[in-house]
């Protein structure tokens, strides 16, 4: 079951048992979608996802390919923004600069080399991280949402998705926790 792991990440108490799957859609439509739309508004992908979840929460059956087509850009945007870009850049720049110094570069040239290397390396890592996670998770989530299957949803590791959401907004943990509890409350 997916709910205990998600509740643990968010630090909230939830009722025992599986809620109706409409609660999952409600949580995405009323809490996750608005949070990501506010935090990452550039692409509009999260607003599109929020709208699909609102329709599904109201009982509309949405085809798996429609879910996948909407999920992929939204997930790519989320994972790109959740990547620890500054930390990775700093480590790569420091390591490459130290390497250049060990090979006789001047301090200025070593710093420039380190920053140039870090920029290319970090950009590639962000892109690969976002693309790989989006492709894999879009297909799995599309299947779960189209089937309204708790078992399939649990297999998408929603706690990892929630952790990515927490990384892009300072108040995400509290908002997502409160929204989850509200969506589970009849």
C-alpha positions in Angstrom: 0.0 0.0 0.0 1.3 3.5 -0.9 -0.4 5.6 1.7 1.7 4.9 4.8 5.0 5.7 3.0 3.6 9.0 1.6 2.2 9.9 5.1 5.6 9.2 6.6 7.3 11.5 4.1 4.8 14.2 4.9 4.7 13.7 8.6 1.0 13.2 8.9 -1.4 10.6 10.3 -3.8 9.0 7.9 -6.7 6.5 8.4 -5.9 2.8 8.0 -7.0 1.0 4.9 -7.2 2.1 1.3 -9.2 5.1 0.5 -11.3 5.3 -2.7 -9.0 6.0 -5.7 -10.9 9.3 -6.2 -9.1 10.6 -3.1 -5.8 10.2 -5.0 -7.2 12.3 -7.9 -8.6 14.8 -5.4 -5.3 15.2 -3.7 -3.5 15.8 -7.0 -6.2 18.2 -8.2 -6.7 20.2 -5.1 -3.2 20.2 -3.6 -0.3 18.9 -5.7 -1.4 20.5 -8.9 -1.9 24.0 -7.4 1.3 23.8 -5.5 3.3 22.9 -8.6 1.4 25.3 -10.8 2.4 28.1 -8.4 6.0 27.0 -8.0 6.7 25.9 -11.5 4.3 27.9 -13.7 6.5 28.3 -16.8 5.3 25.4 -18.8 1.7 25.1 -17.8 2.2 21.3 -17.6 1.1 21.1 -13.9 -2.1 23.0 -14.5 -2.9 20.5 -17.3 -2.3 17.7 -14.8 -4.4 19.3 -12.2 -7.3 19.6 -14.6 -7.1 15.9 -15.6 -7.1 14.9 -12.0 -10.1 17.1 -11.3 -12.0 15.4 -14.1 -11.0 11.9 -12.9 -11.9 12.9 -9.3 -15.4 13.7 -10.6 -15.7 10.2 -12.1 -14.6 10.7 -15.7 -12.6 7.8 -17.2 -9.4 9.1 -18.9 -7.5 7.0 -21.3 -3.9 5.9 -20.4 -2.4 7.7 -23.5 -4.0 11.0 -22.4 -2.6 10.6 -18.9 0.9 9.7 -20.3 0.9 12.6 -22.8 0.1 15.1 -19.9 2.3 13.4 -17.3 5.5 13.4 -19.3 6.1 17.1 -19.6 4.8 17.8 -16.0 7.2 15.1 -14.6 10.1 16.3 -16.7 9.5 19.9 -15.3 9.3 18.6 -11.8 12.4 16.4 -11.9 14.4 19.1 -13.6 13.5 21.6 -10.9 14.0 19.0 -8.1 17.6 18.2 -9.2 20.2 19.6 -6.8 21.8 21.7 -9.6 23.7 24.1 -7.4 25.2 21.4 -5.2 26.2 19.3 -8.2 27.6 22.3 -10.0 29.7 23.3 -7.0 31.1 19.8 -6.5 31.9 19.3 -10.2 33.5 22.7 -10.5 35.7 22.1 -7.4 36.8 18.7 -8.6 37.6 19.8 -12.1 39.4 22.9 -10.9 41.5 20.8 -8.5 42.3 18.4 -11.4 43.4 21.4 -13.6 45.6 22.7 -10.8 47.2 19.3 -10.4 48.1 19.5 -14.1 49.8 22.8 -13.9 47.0 25.3 -14.8 47.1 28.7 -13.1 44.5 29.3 -10.4 42.4 31.5 -12.8 42.6 29.0 -15.6 41.8 26.1 -13.3 38.8 28.0 -11.9 37.6 28.7 -15.5 38.2 25.1 -16.5 36.3 23.9 -13.4 33.3 26.2 -14.1 33.2 25.3 -17.8 33.4 21.6 -17.0 30.7 21.9 -14.3 28.4 23.8 -16.6 28.5 21.2 -19.3 28.4 18.2 -16.9 25.6 19.6 -14.7 23.4 20.6 -17.7 23.7 17.1 -19.1 23.0 15.4 -15.7 19.9 17.6 -15.2 18.5 16.7 -18.6 19.2 13.0 -18.3 17.8 12.9 -14.7 14.6 14.7 -15.8 14.1 12.8 -19.0 14.7 9.3 -17.6 12.5 9.9 -14.6 9.7 11.5 -16.6 9.7 8.7 -19.2 9.6 5.9 -16.7 7.2 7.4 -14.3 4.8 8.8 -16.9 4.1 5.4 -18.3 3.7 3.8 -14.8 1.5 6.6 -13.5 -0.6 6.8 -16.6 -1.4 3.1 -16.2 -2.3 3.5 -12.5 -4.4 6.6 -13.0 -6.3 5.1 -16.0 -7.0 1.9 -14.1 -7.6 3.7 -10.8 -5.5 1.0 -9.3 -4.0 1.3 -5.8 -1.6 -1.5 -6.5 -0.4 0.1 -9.8 -0.1 3.5 -8.0 2.0 1.9 -5.2 4.3 0.5 -7.9 5.0 4.1 -9.0 6.6 4.8 -5.6 4.5 7.9 -4.9 6.6 8.7 -1.9 9.5 9.5 -4.2 7.3 11.8 -6.3 6.3 13.5 -3.1 9.9 14.0 -2.1 10.6 15.6 -5.5 7.7 18.0 -4.8 9.1 18.8 -1.4 12.4 19.8 -3.0 10.8 22.5 -5.2 8.9 24.4 -2.6 9.7 25.5 0.9 6.2 25.0 2.2 5.4 21.8 0.2 5.6 19.3 3.0 3.0 21.1 5.1 0.7 21.9 2.2 0.9 18.3 0.8 0.3 16.8 4.2 -2.7 19.0 5.0 -4.1 18.4 1.5 -3.6 14.6 1.7 -5.5 14.5 5.0 -8.3 16.7 3.6 -8.6 14.5 0.5 -8.9 11.4 2.6 -11.6 12.9 4.8 -15.1 12.2 3.6 
